[in-house]
Amino acid sequence: MTNILVVDDHDLVRMGIVRMLDDVVGYHVVGDAKSGEDAIVIARDLSPDVVLMDVKMPGMGGLEATRKMLAVNPTVKIIAVTACDDTLYPARLLQAGAVGYVTKGTGFSDITTAIDTVVRGRQYMSSAIAQQLALRNASGTQNTSPFECLSQRELETAMLIASGRRPHDIALTFSVSPKTVNTYRYRIFEKLNIQSDVELALLAVKYDLLDPAALVN
């Protein structure tokens, strides 16, 4: 039996995936969460074998949640499930320790294939993403997005700032001081050649790293 945790901030998407997984013999959904913060708590309490992790969520996104979850339980298999089909997030998530990446536009069979593959100890990536990564590496175009120049922590911080999170809240998320967050912010603005949080948010939307709906409070 494969125990699964489903994480997605959209209720319809999350519950739809849960219902479909519940119908698959050999799968057991032990829980679901609508935020990275909740996912970490549930994963600690229920010890799932596989986590289907949404990437772009308010608050702690999938990238930081993946890193923190694996720090607590290095054996959990994390599969990113997202509407984003560029190459920035797959590369960063794999660096953070995720072992699978599928897009929300894929068929349900792709999700089950991903689960079965990672349970067997192998990585899985949707064919479209794998092809894009291969082309990206072959062509040597490493900077298709300005966000490529950010470190993993800077990217995580940038997404939280763009989503409207305050430095104090970001500091609590990362267990650092607000001063450290402001240092990250300065580096992000310098690397991206921007001057304000609004510019950062608009740039993130432009490169499909932030849902425009996240800009509406």
C-alpha positions in Angstrom: 0.0 0.0 0.0 1.4 3.4 -1.0 0.4 6.2 1.5 0.0 9.5 -0.3 -0.4 13.2 0.9 -1.9 15.7 -1.6 -0.9 19.3 -1.3 -2.6 22.1 -3.3 -4.1 25.4 -2.4 -7.0 25.1 -4.8 -9.7 23.1 -3.2 -11.3 21.7 -6.4 -7.9 20.6 -7.7 -6.8 19.0 -4.4 -10.1 17.2 -3.7 -10.3 16.0 -7.4 -6.9 14.4 -7.1 -7.8 12.9 -3.8 -11.0 11.3 -5.1 -9.2 9.9 -8.2 -6.4 8.4 -6.1 -8.8 6.8 -3.7 -10.2 4.8 -6.5 -6.8 3.3 -7.4 -6.1 -0.1 -5.9 -2.9 0.0 -3.8 -3.1 3.7 -3.0 -4.2 5.3 0.3 -4.5 9.0 0.7 -3.6 9.6 4.3 -4.3 13.4 4.2 -4.4 16.6 2.2 -3.2 20.1 2.8 -3.8 23.5 1.2 -0.4 25.1 2.2 3.2 24.2 2.6 3.1 24.9 6.3 0.2 22.5 6.8 1.8 19.9 4.6 4.9 19.8 6.8 2.9 19.2 9.9 0.8 16.5 8.3 3.8 14.8 6.8 5.5 14.7 10.2 2.4 13.2 11.9 1.4 10.7 9.1 4.6 9.8 7.4 3.4 9.4 3.8 5.4 7.5 1.3 4.7 10.0 -1.5 3.7 13.7 -1.5 2.1 15.3 -4.5 3.3 18.9 -3.9 1.8 22.0 -5.6 4.6 24.4 -6.4 3.0 27.8 -6.3 1.0 28.4 -3.1 0.4 31.4 -0.9 2.8 31.5 2.0 5.4 28.8 1.9 5.6 27.5 -1.7 6.3 24.0 -2.7 10.0 24.6 -3.1 10.6 25.5 0.5 8.1 23.0 1.8 10.0 20.3 -0.1 13.3 21.3 1.4 11.9 21.3 5.0 9.9 18.1 4.6 13.0 16.2 3.4 15.0 17.6 6.2 12.6 15.9 8.6 12.1 12.7 6.6 14.7 12.1 3.8 12.9 9.0 2.6 9.6 10.6 1.5 9.2 10.8 -2.2 8.0 14.2 -3.4 6.4 14.8 -6.8 5.8 18.4 -7.9 2.4 18.9 -9.5 2.0 22.3 -11.1 0.5 24.3 -13.9 4.0 25.8 -14.5 5.7 24.1 -17.5 8.9 26.1 -17.8 12.3 24.7 -16.8 13.2 26.9 -13.8 11.1 25.2 -11.2 11.8 21.6 -12.3 15.5 22.2 -12.0 15.2 23.9 -8.6 12.9 21.3 -7.2 15.2 18.5 -8.3 18.0 20.3 -6.6 15.9 20.6 -3.4 15.3 16.8 -3.5 12.1 16.2 -5.3 12.1 13.0 -7.4 9.2 13.7 -9.8 7.6 16.6 -11.7 4.3 16.5 -13.6 2.1 19.3 -14.9 -1.6 19.8 -14.1 -2.4 19.7 -17.8 -1.3 16.1 -17.9 -3.6 13.1 -17.7 -4.3 11.3 -14.5 -2.4 8.3 -15.8 0.8 10.4 -15.8 0.3 11.1 -12.1 -0.1 7.4 -11.2 2.9 6.5 -13.4 4.9 9.1 -11.5 3.8 7.7 -8.2 4.6 4.1 -9.2 8.0 5.2 -10.6 9.3 7.1 -7.6 8.1 4.3 -5.2 10.4 2.0 -7.2 13.3 4.4 -6.5 13.5 6.2 -9.8 12.9 9.8 -10.9 10.0 10.7 -13.0 9.3 13.8 -15.1 6.5 14.5 -17.6 7.6 14.1 -21.2 7.1 17.8 -22.0 9.2 19.0 -19.1 11.9 16.4 -19.8 12.1 17.5 -23.4 12.3 21.2 -22.5 15.1 20.4 -20.0 17.0 18.4 -22.6 16.7 21.1 -25.2 17.7 23.8 -22.6 20.8 21.8 -21.6 21.7 21.0 -25.2 21.4 24.5 -26.4 23.3 25.9 -23.4 20.6 28.6 -22.8 20.8 28.7 -19.1 19.3 32.2 -18.7 15.9 32.1 -20.4 14.4 33.6 -17.3 16.0 36.5 -15.3 15.1 34.4 -12.2 17.7 31.8 -13.2 20.4 34.1 -11.6 18.9 33.8 -8.2 20.0 31.2 -5.6 17.4 28.8 -4.3 16.8 30.8 -1.1 16.7 34.0 -3.1 14.1 32.5 -5.4 12.0 31.3 -2.5 12.2 34.7 -0.9 11.4 36.5 -4.1 8.2 34.5 -4.6 7.0 35.3 -1.0 7.8 39.0 -1.5 6.0 39.0 -4.8 3.0 37.4 -3.1 2.8 40.2 -0.7 4.3 38.6 2.4 5.9 40.9 4.9 9.6 40.6 5.9 8.6 39.5 9.4 6.4 36.7 8.1 9.1 35.6 5.6 11.6 35.5 8.4 9.4 33.2 10.5 8.9 30.9 7.5 12.7 30.5 7.0 13.6 30.8 10.7 15.9 33.7 10.0 15.9 37.4 11.1 14.0 40.1 9.3 17.4 41.7 8.6 18.5 38.6 6.7 15.3 38.8 4.7 16.0 42.4 3.8 19.5 41.3 2.7 18.0 38.7 0.4 15.6 41.4 -0.9 18.5 43.7 -1.7 20.3 41.0 -3.6 17.2 40.0 -5.5 16.5 43.6 -6.6 20.1 44.1 -7.6 20.3 40.8 -9.6 16.9 41.4 -11.4 17.6 45.2 -11.9 14.3 46.2 -10.3 13.4 48.8 -7.7 10.2 47.7 -6.0 8.1 44.8 -4.8 5.5 45.7 -7.4 8.1 45.3 -10.2 9.1 42.0 -8.7 5.5 40.8 -8.7 4.9 41.9 -12.3 8.2 40.2 -13.4 7.2 37.0 -11.6 3.8 37.0 -13.4 5.4 37.7 -16.7 7.6 34.6 -16.4 4.7 32.5 -15.1 6.2 32.0 -11.6 3.3 33.7 -9.9 -0.4 33.4 -10.5 -1.9 36.8 -11.2 -4.7 36.0 -8.7 -2.0 36.0 -6.0 -1.7 39.8 -6.5 -5.3 40.3 -5.4 -5.5 40.6 -1.6 
